Amino acid sequence: MPEQSCPECGASLFYDTSTKRYACKGCGLYVTKDELVNIRDKLHSNMDESRKKRAQQSEYLEWWLSSKK
Ligand SMILES: [Zn+2]
């Protein structure tokens, strides 16, 4: 299994074979593999959402700037 990094803080995750969970020494995250995937998915969709918002804002800004002329 490739080395995983923490989705919250980017530190290396340690796999605990006895509990089958990943532990982060950086922020204390302690999750199963499924939970890790869920967190990654959520972070990814949040990023898409903020990118969309930024695009809308810049469209508005362009409109606003052009209306000032
Ligand atoms: Zn962490």
N, CA, C, O and the ligand as a Tripos MOL2 file, in Angstrom:
@<TRIPOS>MOLECULE
protein
  277   275    70     0     0
PROTEIN
NO_CHARGES

@<TRIPOS>ATOM
      1 N           0.8500   -1.2110    0.0000 N.3       1 MET1
      2 CA          0.0000    0.0000    0.0000 C.3       1 MET1
      3 C           0.8810    1.2540    0.0000 C.2       1 MET1
      4 O           1.8110    1.3510    0.8000 O.2       1 MET1
      5 N           0.5990    2.2140   -0.8860 N.am      2 PRO2
      6 CA          1.4390    3.4200   -0.9320 C.3       2 PRO2
      7 C           1.2620    4.2530    0.3250 C.2       2 PRO2
      8 O           0.2350    4.1770    1.0000 O.2       2 PRO2
      9 N           2.2580    5.0320    0.6220 N.am      3 GLU3
     10 CA          2.1830    5.8730    1.8160 C.3       3 GLU3
     11 C           1.1080    6.9360    1.6380 C.2       3 GLU3
     12 O           1.0240    7.5820    0.5930 O.2       3 GLU3
     13 N           0.2930    7.1070    2.6630 N.am      4 GLN4
     14 CA         -0.8050    8.0690    2.5980 C.3       4 GLN4
     15 C          -0.4170    9.3330    3.3480 C.2       4 GLN4
     16 O           0.3240    9.2910    4.3300 O.2       4 GLN4
     17 N          -0.9300   10.4530    2.8670 N.am      5 SER5
     18 CA         -0.7210   11.6800    3.6250 C.3       5 SER5
     19 C          -2.0690   12.1870    4.1270 C.2       5 SER5
     20 O          -3.1120   11.9400    3.5200 O.2       5 SER5
     21 N          -2.0230   12.8920    5.2330 N.am      6 CYS6
     22 CA         -3.2390   13.3480    5.8970 C.3       6 CYS6
     23 C          -3.9830   14.3810    5.0390 C.2       6 CYS6
     24 O          -3.3800   15.3580    4.5940 O.2       6 CYS6
     25 N          -5.2950   14.1730    4.8010 N.am      7 PRO7
     26 CA         -6.0630   15.1260    3.9980 C.3       7 PRO7
     27 C          -6.2850   16.4490    4.7220 C.2       7 PRO7
     28 O          -6.5950   17.4590    4.0900 O.2       7 PRO7
     29 N          -6.1270   16.4470    6.0410 N.am      8 GLU8
     30 CA         -6.3640   17.6590    6.8270 C.3       8 GLU8
     31 C          -5.1230   18.5340    6.9160 C.2       8 GLU8
     32 O          -5.1980   19.7500    6.7370 O.2       8 GLU8
     33 N          -3.9780   17.9120    7.1950 N.am      9 CYS9
     34 CA         -2.7800   18.7180    7.4480 C.3       9 CYS9
     35 C          -1.5970   18.3480    6.5710 C.2       9 CYS9
     36 O          -0.5830   19.0470    6.5800 O.2       9 CYS9
     37 N          -1.7040   17.2470    5.8020 N.am     10 GLY10
     38 CA         -0.6430   16.8890    4.8750 C.3      10 GLY10
     39 C           0.5030   16.0910    5.4700 C.2      10 GLY10
     40 O           1.4330   15.7190    4.7550 O.2      10 GLY10
     41 N           0.4490   15.8200    6.7770 N.am     11 ALA11
     42 CA          1.4990   15.0120    7.4100 C.3      11 ALA11
     43 C           1.3350   13.5490    7.0110 C.2      11 ALA11
     44 O           0.2790   13.1540    6.5170 O.2      11 ALA11
     45 N           2.3650   12.7540    7.2200 N.am     12 SER12
     46 CA          2.2840   11.3330    6.8820 C.3      12 SER12
     47 C           1.3190   10.6150    7.8180 C.2      12 SER12
     48 O           1.2540   10.9080    9.0110 O.2      12 SER12
     49 N           0.5790    9.6820    7.2600 N.am     13 LEU13
     50 CA         -0.3360    8.8760    8.0670 C.3      13 LEU13
     51 C           0.3310    7.5470    8.3890 C.2      13 LEU13
     52 O           1.0690    6.9900    7.5770 O.2      13 LEU13
     53 N           0.0600    7.0580    9.5730 N.am     14 PHE14
     54 CA          0.5840    5.7660    9.9800 C.3      14 PHE14
     55 C          -0.5520    4.7740   10.0370 C.2      14 PHE14
     56 O          -1.5980    5.0470   10.6260 O.2      14 PHE14
     57 N          -0.3510    3.6180    9.4240 N.am     15 TYR15
     58 CA         -1.4010    2.6090    9.4160 C.3      15 TYR15
     59 C          -1.2620    1.7080   10.6280 C.2      15 TYR15
     60 O          -0.2270    1.0770   10.8430 O.2      15 TYR15
     61 N          -2.3230    1.6620   11.4100 N.am     16 ASP16
     62 CA         -2.3570    0.8080   12.5840 C.3      16 ASP16
     63 C          -3.0070   -0.5120   12.1880 C.2      16 ASP16
     64 O          -4.2230   -0.5860   12.0070 O.2      16 ASP16
     65 N          -2.1930   -1.5470   12.0550 N.am     17 THR17
     66 CA         -2.7140   -2.8300   11.5580 C.3      17 THR17
     67 C          -3.6780   -3.4940   12.5370 C.2      17 THR17
     68 O          -4.5640   -4.2360   12.1120 O.2      17 THR17
     69 N          -3.5270   -3.2450   13.8280 N.am     18 SER18
     70 CA         -4.4050   -3.9060   14.8000 C.3      18 SER18
     71 C          -5.8260   -3.3410   14.7740 C.2      18 SER18
     72 O          -6.7890   -4.0730   14.9990 O.2      18 SER18
     73 N          -5.9570   -2.0400   14.4990 N.am     19 THR19
     74 CA         -7.3070   -1.4430   14.4320 C.3      19 THR19
     75 C          -7.7210   -1.1670   12.9880 C.2      19 THR19
     76 O          -8.8570   -0.7690   12.7310 O.2      19 THR19
     77 N          -6.7820   -1.3810   12.0310 N.am     20 LYS20
     78 CA         -7.0360   -1.1030   10.6170 C.3      20 LYS20
     79 C          -7.4570    0.3440   10.3830 C.2      20 LYS20
     80 O          -8.3760    0.6260    9.6140 O.2      20 LYS20
     81 N          -6.7670    1.2460   11.0610 N.am     21 ARG21
     82 CA         -7.0590    2.6660   10.9110 C.3      21 ARG21
     83 C          -5.7700    3.4350   10.6320 C.2      21 ARG21
     84 O          -4.6680    3.0130   10.9820 O.2      21 ARG21
     85 N          -5.9630    4.5790    9.9870 N.am     22 TYR22
     86 CA         -4.8360    5.4710    9.7580 C.3      22 TYR22
     87 C          -4.7930    6.5050   10.8720 C.2      22 TYR22
     88 O          -5.8230    7.0600   11.2560 O.2      22 TYR22
     89 N          -3.6060    6.7580   11.3820 N.am     23 ALA23
     90 CA         -3.4370    7.7520   12.4250 C.3      23 ALA23
     91 C          -2.4960    8.8400   11.9320 C.2      23 ALA23
     92 O          -1.4670    8.5570   11.3180 O.2      23 ALA23
     93 N          -2.8590   10.0920   12.2080 N.am     24 CYS24
     94 CA         -2.0130   11.2230   11.8320 C.3      24 CYS24
     95 C          -1.3450   11.7850   13.0580 C.2      24 CYS24
     96 O          -2.0040   12.1090   14.0460 O.2      24 CYS24
     97 N          -0.0300   11.9020   12.9930 N.am     25 LYS25
     98 CA          0.6920   12.4550   14.1340 C.3      25 LYS25
     99 C           0.6710   13.9730   14.1160 C.2      25 LYS25
    100 O           1.0080   14.6190   15.1090 O.2      25 LYS25
    101 N           0.2690   14.5460   12.9720 N.am     26 GLY26
    102 CA          0.2340   16.0020   12.8660 C.3      26 GLY26
    103 C          -0.9740   16.5920   13.5680 C.2      26 GLY26
    104 O          -0.8270   17.4780   14.4100 O.2      26 GLY26
    105 N          -2.1860   16.1070   13.2300 N.am     27 CYS27
    106 CA         -3.4010   16.7210   13.7600 C.3      27 CYS27
    107 C          -4.2400   15.7520   14.5800 C.2      27 CYS27
    108 O          -5.2760   16.1380   15.1230 O.2      27 CYS27
    109 N          -3.8060   14.5020   14.6770 N.am     28 GLY28
    110 CA         -4.5430   13.5560   15.5050 C.3      28 GLY28
    111 C          -5.6920   12.8680   14.7940 C.2      28 GLY28
    112 O          -6.4890   12.1790   15.4300 O.2      28 GLY28
    113 N          -5.7900   13.0470   13.4780 N.am     29 LEU29
    114 CA         -6.8250   12.3610   12.6980 C.3      29 LEU29
    115 C          -6.6630   10.8520   12.8600 C.2      29 LEU29
    116 O          -5.5490   10.3300   12.8180 O.2      29 LEU29
    117 N          -7.7840   10.1600   13.0450 N.am     30 TYR30
    118 CA         -7.7240    8.7200   13.2590 C.3      30 TYR30
    119 C          -8.9130    8.0960   12.5580 C.2      30 TYR30
    120 O         -10.0190    8.0770   13.0990 O.2      30 TYR30
    121 N          -8.6930    7.5870   11.3590 N.am     31 VAL31
    122 CA         -9.8110    7.1700   10.5070 C.3      31 VAL31
    123 C          -9.5540    5.8280    9.8270 C.2      31 VAL31
    124 O          -8.4100    5.3990    9.6740 O.2      31 VAL31
    125 N         -10.6350    5.1820    9.4260 N.am     32 THR32
    126 CA        -10.5240    3.9680    8.6080 C.3      32 THR32
    127 C         -10.2290    4.3900    7.1660 C.2      32 THR32
    128 O         -10.2860    5.5690    6.8190 O.2      32 THR32
    129 N          -9.9160    3.3980    6.3480 N.am     33 LYS33
    130 CA         -9.6250    3.6940    4.9520 C.3      33 LYS33
    131 C         -10.8340    4.3360    4.2610 C.2      33 LYS33
    132 O         -10.6810    5.2800    3.4850 O.2      33 LYS33
    133 N         -12.0360    3.8190    4.5480 N.am     34 ASP34
    134 CA        -13.2560    4.3660    3.9490 C.3      34 ASP34
    135 C         -13.4630    5.8200    4.3510 C.2      34 ASP34
    136 O         -13.8100    6.6630    3.5240 O.2      34 ASP34
    137 N         -13.2430    6.1030    5.6380 N.am     35 GLU35
    138 CA        -13.4130    7.4790    6.1200 C.3      35 GLU35
    139 C         -12.4100    8.4130    5.4680 C.2      35 GLU35
    140 O         -12.7120    9.5640    5.1530 O.2      35 GLU35
    141 N         -11.2110    7.8870    5.2760 N.am     36 LEU36
    142 CA        -10.1700    8.6680    4.6090 C.3      36 LEU36
    143 C         -10.6050    9.0440    3.1880 C.2      36 LEU36
    144 O         -10.4280   10.1820    2.7520 O.2      36 LEU36
    145 N         -11.1720    8.0750    2.4820 N.am     37 VAL37
    146 CA        -11.6640    8.3240    1.1210 C.3      37 VAL37
    147 C         -12.7890    9.3590    1.1420 C.2      37 VAL37
    148 O         -12.8330   10.2530    0.2970 O.2      37 VAL37
    149 N         -13.7010    9.2320    2.1170 N.am     38 ASN38
    150 CA        -14.8020   10.1920    2.2350 C.3      38 ASN38
    151 C         -14.3020   11.6090    2.4630 C.2      38 ASN38
    152 O         -14.8010   12.5560    1.8560 O.2      38 ASN38
    153 N         -13.3160   11.7490    3.3390 N.am     39 ILE39
    154 CA        -12.7560   13.0710    3.6260 C.3      39 ILE39
    155 C         -12.1240   13.6600    2.3710 C.2      39 ILE39
    156 O         -12.2920   14.8410    2.0680 O.2      39 ILE39
    157 N         -11.3900   12.8080    1.6430 N.am     40 ARG40
    158 CA        -10.7610   13.2810    0.4040 C.3      40 ARG40
    159 C         -11.8010   13.7460   -0.6090 C.2      40 ARG40
    160 O         -11.6390   14.7840   -1.2510 O.2      40 ARG40
    161 N         -12.8840   12.9540   -0.7450 N.am     41 ASP41
    162 CA        -13.9560   13.3170   -1.6790 C.3      41 ASP41
    163 C         -14.5760   14.6490   -1.2980 C.2      41 ASP41
    164 O         -14.8350   15.4910   -2.1580 O.2      41 ASP41
    165 N         -14.8130   14.8380   -0.0090 N.am     42 LYS42
    166 CA        -15.4530   16.0470    0.4850 C.3      42 LYS42
    167 C         -14.5610   17.2570    0.2240 C.2      42 LYS42
    168 O         -15.0270   18.3000   -0.2340 O.2      42 LYS42
    169 N         -13.2810   17.1030    0.5190 N.am     43 LEU43
    170 CA        -12.3390   18.1980    0.2810 C.3      43 LEU43
    171 C         -12.2940   18.5380   -1.1950 C.2      43 LEU43
    172 O         -12.2240   19.7060   -1.5760 O.2      43 LEU43
    173 N         -12.3350   17.5020   -2.0230 N.am     44 HIS44
    174 CA        -12.2600   17.7150   -3.4630 C.3      44 HIS44
    175 C         -13.4800   18.4870   -3.9620 C.2      44 HIS44
    176 O         -13.3410   19.4140   -4.7610 O.2      44 HIS44
    177 N         -14.6950   18.1050   -3.4880 N.am     45 SER45
    178 CA        -15.9040   18.7860   -3.9580 C.3      45 SER45
    179 C         -15.9570   20.2120   -3.4170 C.2      45 SER45
    180 O         -16.4660   21.1070   -4.0920 O.2      45 SER45
    181 N         -15.4390   20.4370   -2.2100 N.am     46 ASN46
    182 CA        -15.3640   21.8050   -1.6850 C.3      46 ASN46
    183 C         -14.4850   22.6720   -2.5610 C.2      46 ASN46
    184 O         -14.7850   23.8410   -2.8050 O.2      46 ASN46
    185 N         -13.3970   22.0880   -3.0280 N.am     47 MET47
    186 CA        -12.4730   22.8250   -3.8900 C.3      47 MET47
    187 C         -13.1660   23.2020   -5.2000 C.2      47 MET47
    188 O         -13.0250   24.3240   -5.6870 O.2      47 MET47
    189 N         -13.9160   22.2530   -5.7610 N.am     48 ASP48
    190 CA        -14.6570   22.5360   -6.9860 C.3      48 ASP48
    191 C         -15.6430   23.6700   -6.7660 C.2      48 ASP48
    192 O         -15.8060   24.5480   -7.6130 O.2      48 ASP48
    193 N         -16.3010   23.6340   -5.6050 N.am     49 GLU49
    194 CA        -17.3060   24.6350   -5.2800 C.3      49 GLU49
    195 C         -16.6750   26.0280   -5.1780 C.2      49 GLU49
    196 O         -17.2200   26.9930   -5.7130 O.2      49 GLU49
    197 N         -15.5470   26.1370   -4.5040 N.am     50 SER50
    198 CA        -14.9340   27.4540   -4.3410 C.3      50 SER50
    199 C         -14.3440   27.9470   -5.6590 C.2      50 SER50
    200 O         -14.2780   29.1520   -5.9060 O.2      50 SER50
    201 N         -13.9190   27.0110   -6.5000 N.am     51 ARG51
    202 CA        -13.4050   27.4050   -7.8150 C.3      51 ARG51
    203 C         -14.5410   27.9910   -8.6620 C.2      51 ARG51
    204 O         -14.3580   28.9790   -9.3730 O.2      51 ARG51
    205 N         -15.7240   27.3570   -8.5680 N.am     52 LYS52
    206 CA        -16.8920   27.8270   -9.2940 C.3      52 LYS52
    207 C         -17.2820   29.2320   -8.8240 C.2      52 LYS52
    208 O         -17.5950   30.1130   -9.6260 O.2      52 LYS52
    209 N         -17.2530   29.4100   -7.5130 N.am     53 LYS53
    210 CA        -17.6220   30.6880   -6.9140 C.3      53 LYS53
    211 C         -16.6560   31.7790   -7.3860 C.2      53 LYS53
    212 O         -17.0700   32.8860   -7.7290 O.2      53 LYS53
    213 N         -15.3700   31.4460   -7.3980 N.am     54 ARG54
    214 CA        -14.3700   32.4130   -7.8150 C.3      54 ARG54
    215 C         -14.5870   32.8220   -9.2720 C.2      54 ARG54
    216 O         -14.4180   33.9880   -9.6310 O.2      54 ARG54
    217 N         -14.9660   31.8440  -10.1100 N.am     55 ALA55
    218 CA        -15.2250   32.1310  -11.5150 C.3      55 ALA55
    219 C         -16.4080   33.0830  -11.6530 C.2      55 ALA55
    220 O         -16.3740   34.0010  -12.4730 O.2      55 ALA55
    221 N         -17.4440   32.8720  -10.8620 N.am     56 GLN56
    222 CA        -18.6090   33.7490  -10.8860 C.3      56 GLN56
    223 C         -18.2270   35.1580  -10.4420 C.2      56 GLN56
    224 O         -18.6650   36.1460  -11.0320 O.2      56 GLN56
    225 N         -17.4130   35.2380   -9.4060 N.am     57 GLN57
    226 CA        -16.9920   36.5390   -8.8990 C.3      57 GLN57
    227 C         -16.1990   37.3110   -9.9370 C.2      57 GLN57
    228 O         -16.3770   38.5200  -10.0850 O.2      57 GLN57
    229 N         -15.3220   36.6170  -10.6610 N.am     58 SER58
    230 CA        -14.5150   37.3290  -11.6420 C.3      58 SER58
    231 C         -15.3710   37.7600  -12.8340 C.2      58 SER58
    232 O         -15.0950   38.7880  -13.4520 O.2      58 SER58
    233 N         -16.4050   36.9830  -13.1590 N.am     59 GLU59
    234 CA        -17.3370   37.4010  -14.2050 C.3      59 GLU59
    235 C         -18.0540   38.6830  -13.8000 C.2      59 GLU59
    236 O         -18.2140   39.6050  -14.6010 O.2      59 GLU59
    237 N         -18.4750   38.7210  -12.5660 N.am     60 TYR60
    238 CA        -19.1660   39.8950  -12.0440 C.3      60 TYR60
    239 C         -18.2290   41.1010  -12.0540 C.2      60 TYR60
    240 O         -18.6110   42.2110  -12.4270 O.2      60 TYR60
    241 N         -16.9960   40.8460  -11.6350 N.am     61 LEU61
    242 CA        -16.0040   41.9230  -11.5980 C.3      61 LEU61
    243 C         -15.7610   42.4990  -12.9940 C.2      61 LEU61
    244 O         -15.6660   43.7130  -13.1730 O.2      61 LEU61
    245 N         -15.6630   41.6050  -13.9770 N.am     62 GLU62
    246 CA        -15.4670   42.0660  -15.3560 C.3      62 GLU62
    247 C         -16.6420   42.9110  -15.8310 C.2      62 GLU62
    248 O         -16.4700   43.9350  -16.4930 O.2      62 GLU62
    249 N         -17.8460   42.4530  -15.4750 N.am     63 TRP63
    250 CA        -19.0550   43.1990  -15.8480 C.3      63 TRP63
    251 C         -19.0510   44.5640  -15.1890 C.2      63 TRP63
    252 O         -19.3630   45.5770  -15.8150 O.2      63 TRP63
    253 N         -18.6890   44.5700  -13.9040 N.am     64 TRP64
    254 CA        -18.6830   45.8080  -13.1320 C.3      64 TRP64
    255 C         -17.6650   46.7980  -13.6830 C.2      64 TRP64
    256 O         -17.9390   47.9900  -13.8210 O.2      64 TRP64
    257 N         -16.4780   46.2670  -13.9970 N.am     65 LEU65
    258 CA        -15.4230   47.1220  -14.5380 C.3      65 LEU65
    259 C         -15.8210   47.6990  -15.9030 C.2      65 LEU65
    260 O         -15.5690   48.8680  -16.1930 O.2      65 LEU65
    261 N         -16.4490   46.8520  -16.7350 N.am     66 SER66
    262 CA        -16.8150   47.3270  -18.0750 C.3      66 SER66
    263 C         -17.9710   48.3220  -18.0210 C.2      66 SER66
    264 O         -18.0840   49.1960  -18.8800 O.2      66 SER66
    265 N         -18.8360   48.1850  -17.0020 N.am     67 SER67
    266 CA        -19.9550   49.1270  -16.8710 C.3      67 SER67
    267 C         -19.5060   50.4950  -16.3640 C.2      67 SER67
    268 O         -20.2350   51.4800  -16.4790 O.2      67 SER67
    269 N         -18.2970   50.5450  -15.8030 N.am     68 LYS68
    270 CA        -17.7760   51.8090  -15.2810 C.3      68 LYS68
    271 C         -17.2120   52.7160  -16.3750 C.2      68 LYS68
    272 O         -17.0070   53.9130  -16.1710 O.2      68 LYS68
    273 N         -16.9680   52.1170  -17.5340 N.am     69 LYS69
    274 CA        -16.3260   52.8800  -18.5940 C.3      69 LYS69
    275 C         -17.2330   53.9620  -19.1920 C.2      69 LYS69
    276 O         -16.8180   54.6830  -20.0980 O.2      69 LYS69
    277 ZN         -3.2500   15.4290    9.9770 Zn       70 ZN70
@<TRIPOS>BOND
     1     1     2 1
     2     2     3 1
     3     3     4 2
     4     3     5 am
     5     5     6 1
     6     6     7 1
     7     7     8 2
     8     7     9 am
     9     9    10 1
    10    10    11 1
    11    11    12 2
    12    11    13 am
    13    13    14 1
    14    14    15 1
    15    15    16 2
    16    15    17 am
    17    17    18 1
    18    18    19 1
    19    19    20 2
    20    19    21 am
    21    21    22 1
    22    22    23 1
    23    23    24 2
    24    23    25 am
    25    25    26 1
    26    26    27 1
    27    27    28 2
    28    27    29 am
    29    29    30 1
    30    30    31 1
    31    31    32 2
    32    31    33 am
    33    33    34 1
    34    34    35 1
    35    35    36 2
    36    35    37 am
    37    37    38 1
    38    38    39 1
    39    39    40 2
    40    39    41 am
    41    41    42 1
    42    42    43 1
    43    43    44 2
    44    43    45 am
    45    45    46 1
    46    46    47 1
    47    47    48 2
    48    47    49 am
    49    49    50 1
    50    50    51 1
    51    51    52 2
    52    51    53 am
    53    53    54 1
    54    54    55 1
    55    55    56 2
    56    55    57 am
    57    57    58 1
    58    58    59 1
    59    59    60 2
    60    59    61 am
    61    61    62 1
    62    62    63 1
    63    63    64 2
    64    63    65 am
    65    65    66 1
    66    66    67 1
    67    67    68 2
    68    67    69 am
    69    69    70 1
    70    70    71 1
    71    71    72 2
    72    71    73 am
    73    73    74 1
    74    74    75 1
    75    75    76 2
    76    75    77 am
    77    77    78 1
    78    78    79 1
    79    79    80 2
    80    79    81 am
    81    81    82 1
    82    82    83 1
    83    83    84 2
    84    83    85 am
    85    85    86 1
    86    86    87 1
    87    87    88 2
    88    87    89 am
    89    89    90 1
    90    90    91 1
    91    91    92 2
    92    91    93 am
    93    93    94 1
    94    94    95 1
    95    95    96 2
    96    95    97 am
    97    97    98 1
    98    98    99 1
    99    99   100 2
   100    99   101 am
   101   101   102 1
   102   102   103 1
   103   103   104 2
   104   103   105 am
   105   105   106 1
   106   106   107 1
   107   107   108 2
   108   107   109 am
   109   109   110 1
   110   110   111 1
   111   111   112 2
   112   111   113 am
   113   113   114 1
   114   114   115 1
   115   115   116 2
   116   115   117 am
   117   117   118 1
   118   118   119 1
   119   119   120 2
   120   119   121 am
   121   121   122 1
   122   122   123 1
   123   123   124 2
   124   123   125 am
   125   125   126 1
   126   126   127 1
   127   127   128 2
   128   127   129 am
   129   129   130 1
   130   130   131 1
   131   131   132 2
   132   131   133 am
   133   133   134 1
   134   134   135 1
   135   135   136 2
   136   135   137 am
   137   137   138 1
   138   138   139 1
   139   139   140 2
   140   139   141 am
   141   141   142 1
   142   142   143 1
   143   143   144 2
   144   143   145 am
   145   145   146 1
   146   146   147 1
   147   147   148 2
   148   147   149 am
   149   149   150 1
   150   150   151 1
   151   151   152 2
   152   151   153 am
   153   153   154 1
   154   154   155 1
   155   155   156 2
   156   155   157 am
   157   157   158 1
   158   158   159 1
   159   159   160 2
   160   159   161 am
   161   161   162 1
   162   162   163 1
   163   163   164 2
   164   163   165 am
   165   165   166 1
   166   166   167 1
   167   167   168 2
   168   167   169 am
   169   169   170 1
   170   170   171 1
   171   171   172 2
   172   171   173 am
   173   173   174 1
   174   174   175 1
   175   175   176 2
   176   175   177 am
   177   177   178 1
   178   178   179 1
   179   179   180 2
   180   179   181 am
   181   181   182 1
   182   182   183 1
   183   183   184 2
   184   183   185 am
   185   185   186 1
   186   186   187 1
   187   187   188 2
   188   187   189 am
   189   189   190 1
   190   190   191 1
   191   191   192 2
   192   191   193 am
   193   193   194 1
   194   194   195 1
   195   195   196 2
   196   195   197 am
   197   197   198 1
   198   198   199 1
   199   199   200 2
   200   199   201 am
   201   201   202 1
   202   202   203 1
   203   203   204 2
   204   203   205 am
   205   205   206 1
   206   206   207 1
   207   207   208 2
   208   207   209 am
   209   209   210 1
   210   210   211 1
   211   211   212 2
   212   211   213 am
   213   213   214 1
   214   214   215 1
   215   215   216 2
   216   215   217 am
   217   217   218 1
   218   218   219 1
   219   219   220 2
   220   219   221 am
   221   221   222 1
   222   222   223 1
   223   223   224 2
   224   223   225 am
   225   225   226 1
   226   226   227 1
   227   227   228 2
   228   227   229 am
   229   229   230 1
   230   230   231 1
   231   231   232 2
   232   231   233 am
   233   233   234 1
   234   234   235 1
   235   235   236 2
   236   235   237 am
   237   237   238 1
   238   238   239 1
   239   239   240 2
   240   239   241 am
   241   241   242 1
   242   242   243 1
   243   243   244 2
   244   243   245 am
   245   245   246 1
   246   246   247 1
   247   247   248 2
   248   247   249 am
   249   249   250 1
   250   250   251 1
   251   251   252 2
   252   251   253 am
   253   253   254 1
   254   254   255 1
   255   255   256 2
   256   255   257 am
   257   257   258 1
   258   258   259 1
   259   259   260 2
   260   259   261 am
   261   261   262 1
   262   262   263 1
   263   263   264 2
   264   263   265 am
   265   265   266 1
   266   266   267 1
   267   267   268 2
   268   267   269 am
   269   269   270 1
   270   270   271 1
   271   271   272 2
   272   271   273 am
   273   273   274 1
   274   274   275 1
   275   275   276 2
@<TRIPOS>SUBSTRUCTURE
     1 MET1         2 RESIDUE 1 A MET
     2 PRO2         6 RESIDUE 1 A PRO
     3 GLU3        10 RESIDUE 1 A GLU
     4 GLN4        14 RESIDUE 1 A GLN
     5 SER5        18 RESIDUE 1 A SER
     6 CYS6        22 RESIDUE 1 A CYS
     7 PRO7        26 RESIDUE 1 A PRO
     8 GLU8        30 RESIDUE 1 A GLU
     9 CYS9        34 RESIDUE 1 A CYS
    10 GLY10       38 RESIDUE 1 A GLY
    11 ALA11       42 RESIDUE 1 A ALA
    12 SER12       46 RESIDUE 1 A SER
    13 LEU13       50 RESIDUE 1 A LEU
    14 PHE14       54 RESIDUE 1 A PHE
    15 TYR15       58 RESIDUE 1 A TYR
    16 ASP16       62 RESIDUE 1 A ASP
    17 THR17       66 RESIDUE 1 A THR
    18 SER18       70 RESIDUE 1 A SER
    19 THR19       74 RESIDUE 1 A THR
    20 LYS20       78 RESIDUE 1 A LYS
    21 ARG21       82 RESIDUE 1 A ARG
    22 TYR22       86 RESIDUE 1 A TYR
    23 ALA23       90 RESIDUE 1 A ALA
    24 CYS24       94 RESIDUE 1 A CYS
    25 LYS25       98 RESIDUE 1 A LYS
    26 GLY26      102 RESIDUE 1 A GLY
    27 CYS27      106 RESIDUE 1 A CYS
    28 GLY28      110 RESIDUE 1 A GLY
    29 LEU29      114 RESIDUE 1 A LEU
    30 TYR30      118 RESIDUE 1 A TYR
    31 VAL31      122 RESIDUE 1 A VAL
    32 THR32      126 RESIDUE 1 A THR
    33 LYS33      130 RESIDUE 1 A LYS
    34 ASP34      134 RESIDUE 1 A ASP
    35 GLU35      138 RESIDUE 1 A GLU
    36 LEU36      142 RESIDUE 1 A LEU
    37 VAL37      146 RESIDUE 1 A VAL
    38 ASN38      150 RESIDUE 1 A ASN
    39 ILE39      154 RESIDUE 1 A ILE
    40 ARG40      158 RESIDUE 1 A ARG
    41 ASP41      162 RESIDUE 1 A ASP
    42 LYS42      166 RESIDUE 1 A LYS
    43 LEU43      170 RESIDUE 1 A LEU
    44 HIS44      174 RESIDUE 1 A HIS
    45 SER45      178 RESIDUE 1 A SER
    46 ASN46      182 RESIDUE 1 A ASN
    47 MET47      186 RESIDUE 1 A MET
    48 ASP48      190 RESIDUE 1 A ASP
    49 GLU49      194 RESIDUE 1 A GLU
    50 SER50      198 RESIDUE 1 A SER
    51 ARG51      202 RESIDUE 1 A ARG
    52 LYS52      206 RESIDUE 1 A LYS
    53 LYS53      210 RESIDUE 1 A LYS
    54 ARG54      214 RESIDUE 1 A ARG
    55 ALA55      218 RESIDUE 1 A ALA
    56 GLN56      222 RESIDUE 1 A GLN
    57 GLN57      226 RESIDUE 1 A GLN
    58 SER58      230 RESIDUE 1 A SER
    59 GLU59      234 RESIDUE 1 A GLU
    60 TYR60      238 RESIDUE 1 A TYR
    61 LEU61      242 RESIDUE 1 A LEU
    62 GLU62      246 RESIDUE 1 A GLU
    63 TRP63      250 RESIDUE 1 A TRP
    64 TRP64      254 RESIDUE 1 A TRP
    65 LEU65      258 RESIDUE 1 A LEU
    66 SER66      262 RESIDUE 1 A SER
    67 SER67      266 RESIDUE 1 A SER
    68 LYS68      270 RESIDUE 1 A LYS
    69 LYS69      274 RESIDUE 1 A LYS
    70 ZN70       277 GROUP 0 **** ****
